[in-house]
Amino acid sequence: MKKTILLILIAVSGIFMFAGCQSGVAQKEGFVADAAYEADLVAKIADNRTVYNQDLQNLKAYFARTGSHQKLRWATKEVDYAAMAPEYDYLQAAEIASAEPNALQTKSPVVTLADDAHEVDLVEKLADSRAIYSRNLNSLKEYYLNAGDSQRSRLIAKEIRYFDKAPKYKYLMPAETAGLKLQAIDSIPQADDLFEKGMNLYNKAFVVPEAPNKVWMRQALVKFNEIIDEYPTSDKVDDAAYRAAQLYENFCDYSLAATYYQRAFLWNDATPYSARYDAARILDTRLKKRNEALVLYKASVQNETAFPYFNGIAQQRIQELTLPEQR
């Protein structure tokens, strides 16, 4: 009797085990398999991966070339995440690239950055390639779920998880996207409060000028950029741009520093800072854009008379840069 019961239990457990092995995502009622649609999506995703990685590498190369250190760090981080993502041949339901950290070297495409590449174009192209890649991944996932294909559903869900976890930076900072025609005219209490908080952090960061606190510097940057982003007509927008420029310069991000210095006087022609001189100085000594620097040195001498020391340096550089061999 005991032996009979044991055999029955084994048989029943075997049935459940077999059922468990066969269980999966149920095929959606009315689903009709479309091999051509599936193959087209799989091919598109393979192409999307390549384009996405290429666009990342191009943007990373641009930031390295222009000295945008913060943005280079961001791009490098996104590149590294992309390199670790698994890649599958969904038609074969097999992995075609290892998700190992050293995959970065084998998965990095050749950089084809044009000499006249513009940051806005590169960032927009990356945003487009991200969106297309994501859309096709999710379309294929939906197809496999509807088909009841649990194996391929798990594989594509894993690739999607890696893609979604990857940091996706905007790259363009508020002062770069806000435009040149803002006017610092409105008194906005919220902006005033943000600026006060930003300056408190700024001053705390430089209590020891020789060793500024980078945590507080970054927190101050957040406040100043928030003013530009959220309150672009505030009469504090030029102040925020100038202080942010100083912080970016301290971080050795000279390209952003030059942009923010220029925004300060473009948004308020009567800004109380030496923004024209500072922008010229960065363009001249750091970015080696001497023709642009010359224009701003001249503008500084004309408009920033409250800074006689800087005026003297600017006049000297104007004379030096006017000589053809110095430009």
Beta strands, then each sheet from edge to edge (+ up, - down):
strand 1: 87-89
strand 2: 94-97
sheet 1: 1+ 2-
end
